[in-house]
Amino acid sequence: MSKYYITTPIYYINDVPHIGHAYTTIAADVLARYHKSKGEEVFFLTGTDEHGAKIAEAAKKAEKEPKEFVDALVPKFKDAWKKLNIEYSEFFRTTNPEHEKMVQEFVAKLNEKGLIEKKKYEGLYCVGCERYLKSEELVDGKCPDHKTEPVKQAEENYFFKLSKFGDQILAKIKSGELEVGPDSRKNEVLGKINQGLEDISISRSGVEWGIKFPGDDSQTIYVWVDALLNYYTASKIYFKEDSTSPDLSLERRGTIWPADLHLMAKDILWFHAIIWPAMLLALDLPVPKKVFAHGFFTVNNQKMSKSLGNVLDPIVLADKYGADAVRFAVLREFPFGEDGDISEEKIAARYIELANNIGNLVQRTLSMIGKYQIPHPTGDLPKTENKKIDELIEALKFNEALMEIMKFAEGANKYIAEREPWALAKADKTEELTEVLVKSFENIANIADYVAPFMPETSEKIKKQLETLEPEVLFPRLI
């Protein structure tokens, strides 16, 4: 039995979760559920990144200690994922003492191998990115992501010799051992490597809220080194060879690494496709099999921001439209990997599409089977594999997979409209009527399977209705 290890980024916990966090997590959950359905042993890791200057600053504003501040926010992320039916295997926190110890050990090993040196550095530092930016990266003198001017900062830090690993990373990507997607992002990564990599600072002297640098308590480990290592440390913490964890079978313990897929937004691809593989290669560890960066959201064609008041809260949306409609809408609206626009109005429109298509099909088919007392399949429901849907999910083309499912549902509705079972009943054409409604029953059973990774609650409701022949409204009219 093969394993499948998938991760979201661990979300920086300086505020409550929003629809952008939900987008990556929903996509990861769809893939985790899909691979489970194929009989694979799945480990789905998500969590929170809890160190660094931004968190210390946010805690200070809230008049709390950093640990107290993050402890109060973690339940909000867990609540959001519960509300959206996210079935993660583990929720990881970088304040986990075992993780902190392993991060120090990892950095100490880099140092032992002569891959770290201390030197003075002066540059343009973006607090939002928590990294130094080159002047050519700026747009009108500002960080392109945070629209703020970086501050000139000079300090003596420890540097990781990233420059030594460009050729190795290039070879891994070109051979396919490290897959970077989509292609547009892969080309960006290759372009950056070809320009030559510079050594990077992996410590901070002015940031107290972090993991102490091994051998020098005056510095803390750069928050991104701490964060990236979660994918590896989690694989060791949760799957020790002597572990009794029930999540993976005995033969899997101690062998979960490398990750099969890291999902993230495009603004952090640099860290995942260049810095992270270099850190692993430095200690002769396997690199992840694939990293994939999706695009950014706008809301009603504007950047999502508190000041504009257009930040979409996934909990509020799930309460109003149900988890499955939100899951469907965000993945259906535009291709995964590209930038796109979302809004509550678009989610509402997708909800109506589900009601008119799948909801209507289930309601009228089961009502007619009950009304005309048609014998229907019982026990294991019939299932027809749809290789196209599988291929699209595996290629992370979620919107196309959902279009294919909706096309199938539309075809099932069209079949009923064309065969007119009500007319067949009126004309006492019992054999033909049975044929039409049994075929429709089977179509619904297939839809229940096809939507399961995307809309697990809807899938279960449909399956229950197929067993009981008691149709209930899947997508009630919105008030």
DAFENWO-V52943 format. One record per pair of residues at least 12 apart in sequence whose ideal C-beta (glycine too) atoms are under 10 Angstrom apart, sorted by the first residue. I is the first residue (numbers start at 1). J is the second residue. If there is no record, write none. Layout:
i:j
I:J
I:J
This chain:
i:j
1:39
1:40
1:41
1:248
1:249
1:251
1:252
2:35
2:38
2:39
2:40
2:41
2:42
2:252
2:260
3:35
3:40
3:41
3:42
3:43
3:239
3:248
3:249
3:251
3:252
3:255
3:256
3:257
3:260
4:31
4:32
4:34
4:35
4:36
4:38
4:40
4:41
4:42
4:43
4:44
4:256
4:259
4:260
4:261
4:289
5:32
5:35
5:41
5:42
5:43
5:44
5:45
5:89
5:231
5:234
5:235
5:239
5:248
5:252
5:256
5:257
5:258
5:259
5:260
5:261
5:262
5:288
5:289
6:27
6:28
6:29
6:31
6:32
6:35
6:42
6:43
6:44
6:45
6:46
6:88
6:89
6:259
6:260
6:261
6:262
6:263
6:290
7:24
7:28
7:43
7:44
7:45
7:46
7:47
7:88
7:92
7:230
7:231
7:234
7:235
7:259
7:260
7:261
7:262
7:263
7:264
7:272
7:288
7:291
8:21
8:23
8:24
8:25
8:26
8:27
8:28
8:29
8:44
8:45
8:46
8:47
8:81
8:86
8:88
8:262
8:263
8:264
9:21
9:24
9:25
9:28
9:46
9:47
9:48
9:49
9:227
9:228
9:230
9:231
9:262
9:263
9:264
9:265
9:268
9:271
9:272
10:45
10:46
10:47
10:48
10:49
10:50
10:77
10:91
10:92
10:93
10:94
10:226
10:227
10:228
10:230
10:231
10:234
11:24
11:25
11:46
11:47
11:48
11:49
11:50
11:73
11:77
11:227
12:48
12:49
12:50
12:51
12:52
12:54
12:55
12:58
12:130
12:223
12:227
12:268
13:47
13:48
13:49
13:50
13:51
13:52
13:54
13:55
13:58
13:69
13:70
13:71
13:72
13:73
13:74
13:76
13:77
13:93
13:94
13:95
14:49
14:50
14:52
14:53
14:54
14:55
14:56
14:57
14:58
14:59
14:61
14:62
14:69
14:70
14:73
15:54
15:55
15:58
15:73
15:76
15:306
15:311
16:73
16:76
16:77
16:79
16:80
16:311
16:313
16:314
16:315
17:48
17:73
17:76
17:77
17:78
17:79
17:80
17:81
17:84
17:313
17:314
17:315
18:80
18:297
18:299
18:304
18:306
18:311
18:312
18:313
18:314
19:80
19:297
19:299
19:304
19:311
19:312
19:313
19:314
19:316
19:317
19:326
19:330
19:342
19:344
19:347
20:265
20:294
20:296
20:297
20:299
20:304
20:311
20:312
20:314
20:330
20:342
21:46
21:77
21:80
21:81
21:265
21:314
22:80
22:81
22:83
22:84
22:86
22:297
22:312
22:313
22:314
22:315
22:317
22:318
22:326
22:327
22:330
23:263
23:265
23:294
23:295
23:296
23:297
23:314
23:327
23:330
23:331
23:336
23:340
23:342
24:46
24:263
24:264
24:265
24:292
24:293
24:294
24:336
25:44
25:46
25:77
25:80
25:81
25:84
25:86
25:88
25:263
25:314
25:327
26:81
26:84
26:85
26:86
26:314
26:323
26:326
26:327
26:328
26:329
26:330
26:331
26:398
26:454
27:263
27:292
27:294
27:327
27:330
27:331
27:336
27:396
27:398
28:44
28:45
28:46
28:86
28:88
28:261
28:262
28:263
29:44
29:46
29:81
29:84
29:85
29:86
29:87
29:88
29:327
29:453
29:454
29:456
30:86
30:327
30:331
30:336
30:393
30:396
30:398
30:401
30:402
30:452
30:453
30:454
30:455
30:456
31:44
31:260
31:261
31:263
31:393
31:394
31:396
31:398
31:453
32:44
32:45
32:46
32:86
32:87
32:88
32:89
32:261
32:453
33:85
33:86
33:87
33:393
33:452
33:453
33:454
33:456
33:459
34:389
34:390
34:393
34:394
34:401
34:452
34:453
34:454
35:260
35:261
35:393
35:394
35:453
36:87
36:452
36:453
37:390
37:449
37:452
37:453
38:390
38:394
40:260
41:247
41:248
41:249
41:251
41:252
41:256
42:87
42:89
42:247
42:248
42:260
43:88
43:89
43:90
43:234
43:235
43:238
43:239
43:245
43:247
43:248
43:252
43:256
43:259
43:260
44:86
44:87
44:88
44:89
44:90
44:247
45:88
45:89
45:90
45:91
45:92
45:230
45:231
45:234
45:235
45:238
45:256
45:259
45:262
46:77
46:78
46:81
46:86
46:88
46:89
46:90
46:91
46:92
46:230
46:263
47:74
47:77
47:78
47:88
47:90
47:91
47:92
47:93
47:94
47:96
47:99
47:227
47:230
47:234
48:70
48:73
48:74
48:76
48:77
48:78
48:91
48:92
48:93
48:94
48:95
48:227
48:230
49:70
49:92
49:93
49:94
49:95
49:223
49:224
49:226
49:227
49:228
49:230
50:66
50:67
50:69
50:70
50:71
50:73
50:74
50:93
50:94
50:95
50:96
50:209
50:210
50:223
50:226
50:227
51:66
51:70
51:94
51:95
51:100
51:103
51:130
51:207
51:209
51:210
51:211
51:220
51:221
51:222
51:223
51:224
51:226
51:227
52:66
52:94
52:127
52:130
52:204
52:207
52:209
52:210
52:220
52:222
52:223
52:224
52:226
52:227
53:125
53:127
53:130
53:204
53:206
53:207
53:208
53:209
53:210
53:220
53:223
54:127
54:128
54:129
54:130
54:207
54:209
54:223
55:67
55:69
55:70
55:73
55:130
55:207
55:209
55:210
55:223
56:69
56:207
56:208
56:209
56:210
57:127
57:209
58:70
58:73
59:72
59:73
59:209
60:209
65:209
66:95
66:208
66:209
66:210
67:95
67:209
69:209
70:93
70:94
70:95
70:209
71:93
71:95
74:91
74:93
74:95
76:315
77:91
77:93
78:91
79:314
79:315
80:313
80:314
80:315
80:318
81:314
81:315
82:315
82:318
82:323
83:314
83:315
83:316
83:317
83:318
83:319
83:322
83:323
83:326
84:314
84:315
84:317
84:318
84:322
84:323
84:324
84:326
84:327
84:330
85:318
85:322
85:323
85:324
85:326
85:327
85:455
85:456
85:457
86:323
86:327
86:456
87:456
89:234
89:238
89:245
89:247
89:248
90:234
90:237
90:238
90:239
90:245
90:247
92:230
92:231
92:233
92:234
92:237
92:238
93:230
94:210
94:211
94:223
94:226
94:227
94:229
94:230
94:233
95:211
95:226
96:230
96:233
96:234
96:237
98:233
98:234
98:236
98:237
98:238
99:211
99:226
99:229
99:230
99:232
99:233
99:234
99:236
99:237
100:210
100:211
100:212
100:221
100:226
100:233
101:211
101:233
102:211
102:229
102:230
102:232
102:233
102:234
102:236
102:237
103:210
103:211
103:212
103:214
103:221
103:225
103:226
103:227
103:228
103:229
103:230
103:232
103:233
104:211
104:212
104:213
104:214
104:215
104:221
104:226
105:214
105:233
106:214
106:221
106:225
106:226
106:229
106:232
106:233
106:279
106:280
106:282
106:283
106:285
107:158
107:160
107:202
107:203
107:211
107:213
107:214
107:215
107:221
107:222
107:225
107:226
107:229
107:279
108:213
108:214
108:215
109:214
109:282
109:283
110:158
110:160
110:161
110:202
110:214
110:225
110:279
110:282
110:283
111:158
111:160
111:213
111:214
111:215
112:214
112:283
113:161
113:282
113:283
113:284
114:161
114:164
115:159
115:160
115:161
115:162
115:164
115:165
115:199
115:202
115:278
115:279
115:282
115:283
116:158
116:159
116:160
116:161
116:199
116:202
116:203
116:213
116:214
116:282
117:157
117:158
117:159
117:160
117:161
117:199
118:156
118:157
118:158
118:159
118:203
118:213
118:216
118:219
119:156
119:157
119:158
119:159
119:199
119:201
120:154
120:155
120:156
120:157
121:153
121:154
121:155
121:156
121:157
121:159
121:199
121:200
121:201
122:152
122:153
122:154
122:155
123:135
123:150
123:151
123:152
123:153
123:154
123:155
123:201
124:137
124:138
124:141
124:143
124:149
124:150
124:151
124:152
124:153
125:143
125:150
125:151
125:152
125:153
125:154
125:155
125:201
125:204
126:138
126:142
126:143
126:144
126:145
126:146
126:148
126:149
126:150
126:151
126:153
127:143
127:146
127:148
127:150
127:151
127:153
128:143
128:145
128:146
128:147
128:148
128:150
129:143
129:144
129:145
129:146
129:148
129:150
129:224
129:267
129:268
129:270
129:271
130:204
130:207
130:222
130:223
130:224
130:227
131:143
131:150
131:200
131:201
131:222
131:223
131:224
131:270
131:271
131:275
132:150
132:153
132:157
132:198
132:200
132:201
133:145
133:150
134:198
135:150
137:150
138:150
144:267
145:266
145:267
145:268
145:296
146:267
147:303
147:305
153:204
153:206
155:201
155:203
155:204
155:205
155:206
155:219
156:201
156:203
156:205
156:218
156:219
157:200
157:201
157:202
157:203
157:204
157:205
157:213
157:219
157:222
158:201
158:202
158:203
158:204
158:205
158:213
158:214
158:215
158:216
158:219
158:221
158:222
159:198
159:199
159:200
159:201
159:202
159:203
160:199
160:200
160:201
160:202
160:203
160:222
160:225
160:275
160:278
160:279
160:282
161:197
161:198
161:199
161:200
161:278
161:282
162:197
162:198
162:199
162:200
162:202
162:274
162:275
162:278
162:279
162:282
163:196
163:197
163:198
163:199
163:200
163:278
164:197
164:199
164:278
164:281
164:282
165:193
165:197
165:274
165:275
165:277
165:278
165:279
165:280
165:281
165:282
166:192
166:193
166:194
166:195
166:196
166:197
166:198
166:274
166:278
167:193
167:197
168:193
168:277
168:278
168:281
168:282
168:287
169:189
169:190
169:193
169:197
169:273
169:274
169:275
169:276
169:277
169:278
169:281
169:287
170:189
170:190
170:193
170:194
170:197
172:277
172:280
172:281
172:286
172:287
172:288
173:186
173:189
173:190
173:193
173:273
173:274
173:277
173:287
173:291
174:190
176:289
176:290
177:258
177:277
177:286
177:287
177:288
177:289
178:258
178:273
178:276
178:277
178:280
178:281
178:286
178:287
178:288
178:289
178:290
178:291
179:261
179:273
179:288
179:289
179:290
179:291
179:292
180:269
180:272
180:273
180:274
180:277
180:290
180:291
180:292
180:293
181:261
181:269
181:273
181:290
181:291
181:292
181:293
181:294
181:336
181:337
181:395
181:396
182:266
182:292
182:293
182:294
182:295
182:335
182:336
182:337
182:338
182:395
182:396
183:337
184:266
184:293
184:295
184:337
184:338
185:266
185:269
185:270
185:273
185:291
185:292
185:293
185:294
185:295
185:337
186:269
186:273
186:291
186:292
186:293
188:266
188:269
188:270
188:273
188:293
189:269
189:270
189:272
189:273
189:274
189:291
189:293
190:273
192:269
192:270
192:273
192:274
193:273
193:274
197:274
197:275
197:278
200:222
200:224
200:225
200:271
200:274
200:275
200:278
201:219
201:222
201:225
202:219
202:221
202:222
202:224
202:225
202:226
202:275
202:279
203:216
203:218
203:219
203:220
203:221
203:222
203:225
204:219
204:220
204:221
204:222
204:223
205:218
205:219
205:220
206:219
206:220
207:219
207:220
207:221
207:222
207:223
208:220
209:223
210:222
210:223
210:225
210:226
211:223
211:225
211:226
211:229
213:225
222:275
224:268
224:270
224:271
224:272
224:275
224:276
225:271
225:275
225:276
225:279
227:268
227:271
227:276
228:262
228:268
228:271
228:272
228:275
228:276
228:277
228:279
228:280
229:276
229:279
229:280
231:257
231:258
231:259
231:262
231:272
231:276
231:280
231:288
232:256
232:257
232:258
232:259
232:276
232:279
232:280
232:283
232:285
232:286
232:288
234:256
234:257
234:259
235:254
235:255
235:256
235:257
235:258
235:259
236:254
236:256
236:257
238:253
238:256
239:252
239:253
239:254
239:255
239:256
239:257
240:253
240:254
241:253
241:254
241:255
242:254
257:280
257:285
257:286
257:288
258:280
258:285
258:286
258:287
258:288
258:289
258:290
259:276
259:286
259:287
259:288
259:289
259:290
259:291
260:288
260:289
260:290
261:288
261:289
261:290
261:291
261:292
261:396
262:276
262:288
262:289
262:290
262:291
262:292
262:293
263:290
263:291
263:292
263:293
263:294
263:336
263:396
264:291
264:292
264:293
264:294
265:293
265:294
265:295
265:296
265:297
266:292
266:293
266:294
266:295
266:296
266:337
266:338
266:339
267:293
267:295
267:296
268:291
268:293
269:291
269:292
269:293
269:294
270:293
271:291
272:288
272:291
272:292
272:293
273:287
273:288
273:291
273:292
273:293
274:291
276:288
276:291
277:291
290:396
292:336
292:337
292:396
293:337
294:334
294:335
294:336
294:337
294:338
294:339
294:340
294:396
294:398
295:334
295:335
295:336
295:337
295:338
295:339
295:340
296:338
296:339
296:340
296:341
297:312
297:330
297:333
297:334
297:339
297:340
297:341
297:342
297:343
298:310
298:339
298:340
298:341
298:342
298:343
299:311
299:312
299:341
299:342
299:343
299:344
299:346
300:341
300:342
300:343
300:344
300:345
300:346
301:341
301:343
302:341
302:343
304:342
310:343
310:344
312:326
312:330
312:342
312:343
312:344
312:347
314:326
314:327
314:330
316:344
317:329
317:330
317:342
317:344
317:347
317:348
320:344
320:347
320:348
320:351
320:478
320:479
321:344
321:347
321:348
321:350
321:351
321:354
321:475
321:478
322:351
322:354
322:455
322:457
322:458
322:474
322:475
322:476
323:455
323:456
323:457
323:458
324:351
324:354
324:451
324:454
324:455
324:456
324:457
324:458
324:459
324:461
324:474
324:475
325:347
325:348
325:350
325:351
325:352
325:353
325:354
325:355
325:455
325:457
325:458
325:474
325:475
325:478
326:347
326:350
326:351
326:455
327:398
327:402
327:451
327:453
327:454
327:455
327:456
327:457
327:458
328:347
328:350
328:351
328:353
328:354
328:358
328:398
328:402
328:405
328:406
328:451
328:454
328:455
328:458
329:342
329:343
329:344
329:346
329:347
329:348
329:349
329:350
329:351
329:353
329:354
329:402
330:342
330:346
330:347
330:350
330:398
330:399
331:350
331:398
331:399
331:401
331:402
331:454
332:346
332:347
332:350
332:353
332:354
332:398
332:399
332:400
332:401
332:402
332:403
332:405
332:406
332:454
333:346
333:347
333:349
333:350
333:399
333:402
334:346
334:398
334:399
335:396
335:397
335:398
335:399
335:400
336:395
336:396
336:397
336:398
336:399
336:400
336:401
337:396
337:397
337:398
337:399
338:399
340:399
348:478
350:402
350:406
351:475
351:476
351:478
352:475
352:477
352:478
353:406
353:409
353:475
354:406
354:409
354:451
354:455
354:458
354:474
354:475
355:473
355:474
355:475
355:476
355:477
355:478
356:409
356:410
356:413
356:475
357:405
357:406
357:407
357:408
357:409
357:410
357:412
357:413
357:447
357:475
358:405
358:406
358:408
358:409
358:410
358:412
358:413
358:444
358:447
358:448
358:451
358:455
358:458
358:462
358:474
358:475
359:409
359:458
359:462
359:471
359:472
359:473
359:474
359:475
359:476
360:409
360:413
360:416
360:473
360:474
360:475
361:409
361:410
361:412
361:413
361:415
361:416
361:440
361:443
361:444
361:447
361:462
361:474
362:409
362:412
362:440
362:441
362:443
362:444
362:447
362:448
362:458
362:461
362:462
362:465
362:466
362:471
362:472
362:473
362:474
362:475
363:465
363:471
363:472
363:473
363:474
363:475
364:413
364:416
364:421
364:422
364:440
364:471
365:412
365:413
365:416
365:421
365:436
365:437
365:439
365:440
365:441
365:443
365:444
365:465
365:466
365:471
366:437
366:440
366:441
366:444
366:462
366:465
366:466
366:468
366:469
366:470
366:471
366:472
367:469
367:470
367:471
368:416
368:421
368:422
368:425
368:433
368:436
368:437
368:440
368:441
368:471
369:421
369:433
369:434
369:437
369:438
369:440
369:441
369:466
369:469
369:471
370:468
370:469
370:470
370:471
371:421
371:422
371:425
371:437
372:421
372:422
372:424
372:425
372:430
372:433
372:434
372:437
373:469
374:421
374:425
374:430
374:433
374:434
374:435
374:436
374:437
374:438
374:440
374:441
374:469
375:434
375:437
375:438
376:434
376:437
376:438
376:440
376:441
376:442
376:445
376:466
376:467
376:469
377:438
377:441
377:442
377:445
377:466
378:466
378:467
379:467
380:445
381:441
381:442
381:444
381:445
381:446
381:448
381:449
381:462
381:463
381:466
381:467
382:438
382:441
382:442
382:443
382:445
382:446
382:449
383:442
383:445
383:446
383:448
383:449
383:450
384:408
384:442
384:443
384:445
384:446
384:449
384:450
385:446
385:449
385:450
386:401
386:404
386:405
386:408
386:446
386:449
386:450
388:400
388:401
388:404
388:407
388:408
389:401
389:402
389:403
389:404
389:405
389:408
389:449
389:450
389:451
389:453
390:450
391:404
392:404
392:405
393:450
393:453
393:454
398:453
398:454
401:450
401:453
401:454
402:450
402:451
402:454
402:455
404:450
405:446
405:447
405:449
405:450
405:451
405:454
405:455
406:447
406:450
406:451
408:443
408:446
408:447
408:450
408:451
409:443
409:444
409:446
409:447
409:450
409:451
411:443
412:439
412:440
412:442
412:443
412:444
412:446
412:447
413:440
413:443
415:436
415:439
415:440
415:443
416:436
416:437
416:439
416:440
416:443
418:436
419:432
419:433
419:435
419:436
419:437
419:439
419:440
420:433
420:436
421:433
421:434
421:435
421:436
421:437
421:440
424:436
424:437
425:437
441:466
441:469
442:466
444:462
444:463
444:465
444:466
445:462
445:463
445:466
447:459
447:462
448:460
448:461
448:462
448:463
448:464
448:465
448:466
449:462
449:463
455:474
457:474
458:474
458:475
461:473
461:474
462:474
